[in-house]
Amino acid sequence: MTDERPEQQKEPRRNFLVSMGAAMVGAVASIVPLAAGATALLDPLRRGREASGMVLVTRLSAVPEDGSPRKFTVESARVDGWTSHANTPVGAVYLRRSGNGVAALNVVCPHAGCFVGIAPDRSRFACPCHKSSFDFDGVINDPASPSPRDMDSLEVELRNGDEVWVRFQNFLPGREDKTAV
């Protein structure tokens, strides 16, 4: 049995089938590169939600035994978009021995985000920006202090007998509640 339709009627049907077949092959072939591109594009967003881990700050022998605070720079691998930076300063903490452990305080003032220093008389922490004042436990010690909360304490772990690890994080300034950034 032969198809006796004119040649003009067969041509559009063949062209349609060829075009649809090409479109399907093109769609299937583009799925892999599109998925890879979407993964690479969204990767920094995924990494931004990962929980911050503990960071080795110093050895226990570097923290004064008399309970006085000492400032330490916190270095960590930092990821900025698609670029990774090893051993980058990400902040600082005050460490001091308390009891048989170590306490850590973020050096950023909870009032306006300035760096808190040790007062010249070495009796307390003092913020140079708006005169907030804290005792060495990080508690506000001046009722006129503009800080809405005490200094931000951080989780500390002693590992391998002499390593001081801190879960470093920053918090929103100017708020009574301690909200991580």
C-alpha positions in Angstrom: 0.0 0.0 0.0 1.5 3.3 -1.0 0.8 6.7 0.4 -0.9 8.6 -2.4 -1.0 11.9 -0.7 0.7 14.7 -2.5 4.3 15.4 -1.5 3.4 18.8 0.0 1.2 17.1 2.7 4.0 14.6 3.7 6.6 17.3 4.1 5.1 19.3 7.1 4.5 16.1 9.0 8.1 14.9 8.6 9.4 18.4 9.5 7.2 18.4 12.7 8.5 15.0 13.8 12.1 15.9 13.1 11.7 19.2 15.0 10.1 17.6 18.0 12.8 14.9 18.1 15.6 17.5 18.0 13.9 19.5 20.7 13.6 16.5 23.0 17.3 15.5 22.4 18.3 19.1 23.1 16.3 19.3 26.3 17.7 16.0 27.6 21.3 17.1 26.7 20.9 20.4 28.5 19.7 18.9 31.9 23.2 18.0 33.1 24.9 21.4 32.5 21.9 23.3 33.9 21.9 21.1 37.1 25.7 21.6 37.5 25.3 25.4 37.0 22.5 25.6 39.5 24.5 23.7 42.1 27.5 25.9 41.7 25.4 29.1 41.8 23.5 28.1 45.0 26.5 26.6 46.8 27.5 29.7 48.8 23.9 29.9 50.1 24.0 26.3 51.2 27.3 26.8 53.0 26.1 29.9 54.7 23.6 27.9 56.7 26.1 25.4 58.0 26.6 25.6 61.8 29.8 27.2 62.9 32.2 24.8 64.5 34.8 25.0 67.2 38.0 26.9 66.4 41.4 26.3 68.1 42.4 29.6 69.6 45.5 28.9 71.8 47.2 26.6 74.3 46.1 26.6 77.9 49.6 27.8 79.0 49.0 31.1 77.1 46.0 31.9 79.3 47.2 33.6 82.6 46.7 31.5 85.7 45.8 34.5 87.9 42.4 34.9 86.2 43.2 38.1 84.3 41.8 38.2 80.8 44.0 38.1 77.7 42.9 39.0 74.2 43.4 36.4 71.4 42.8 36.7 67.7 40.5 34.0 66.3 41.6 32.6 63.0 39.5 30.3 60.8 39.0 29.2 57.3 36.6 31.7 55.8 34.5 31.2 52.7 33.6 34.3 50.8 31.2 33.3 48.0 33.2 30.8 46.0 36.6 31.7 47.5 38.1 30.0 50.5 40.7 31.7 52.7 42.7 29.6 55.2 43.8 31.1 58.6 41.9 34.4 58.2 41.3 36.5 61.3 37.5 36.4 61.9 37.4 38.1 65.3 38.9 38.2 68.8 38.0 36.9 72.2 39.1 37.5 75.8 40.0 34.3 77.5 40.5 33.9 81.3 40.8 31.0 83.6 37.8 30.6 85.9 37.7 27.7 88.4 39.1 24.7 86.6 38.1 25.8 83.2 38.4 28.7 80.7 35.8 31.4 80.0 35.6 33.2 76.6 34.0 36.6 75.9 33.6 38.2 72.4 35.5 41.5 72.3 32.6 43.3 70.5 30.5 45.5 72.7 26.8 44.5 72.7 25.9 48.2 72.6 27.1 49.5 69.3 29.7 46.9 68.0 32.9 48.7 69.1 35.9 46.6 70.4 36.0 46.5 74.2 39.4 47.0 75.8 40.8 46.6 79.2 40.5 49.8 81.3 43.8 51.5 82.1 43.6 50.6 85.7 43.2 46.9 84.6 40.1 46.4 86.9 37.4 46.0 84.2 36.5 46.0 80.5 35.7 49.4 79.0 34.2 50.3 75.7 35.8 53.4 74.2 32.8 54.4 72.1 30.0 55.0 74.6 31.5 54.2 78.0 30.0 50.8 78.6 31.7 49.1 81.5 31.9 45.4 82.3 33.6 43.3 85.0 35.9 40.6 84.0 33.0 38.1 84.0 31.5 40.2 81.2 28.6 41.5 83.4 27.6 45.2 83.2 29.1 46.9 86.3 27.9 50.5 85.8 24.1 51.2 86.0 24.6 54.1 83.6 26.2 51.8 81.0 24.3 52.1 77.6 24.9 48.4 76.8 21.6 46.5 76.6 23.2 43.3 77.8 26.3 41.7 79.3 29.3 40.9 77.0 28.6 37.9 74.8 30.0 34.7 76.3 31.1 31.9 74.0 31.3 28.1 74.3 34.7 26.8 75.3 36.2 23.3 75.2 39.5 22.1 76.5 40.9 19.3 74.2 44.0 17.2 74.4 44.8 18.5 77.8 46.1 21.9 76.7 44.2 23.2 73.6 41.5 25.9 74.0 38.8 25.6 71.4 36.0 28.3 71.1 32.7 28.3 69.2 33.3 31.8 67.8 30.3 33.8 66.6 29.2 37.4 66.5 25.9 38.7 67.8 23.7 41.6 66.8 24.5 44.8 68.8 22.0 47.1 70.3 19.5 44.4 71.4 18.7 43.0 74.8 18.5 39.4 73.4 21.6 37.6 72.3 20.9 36.9 68.6 23.7 35.3 66.5 24.6 37.0 63.2 
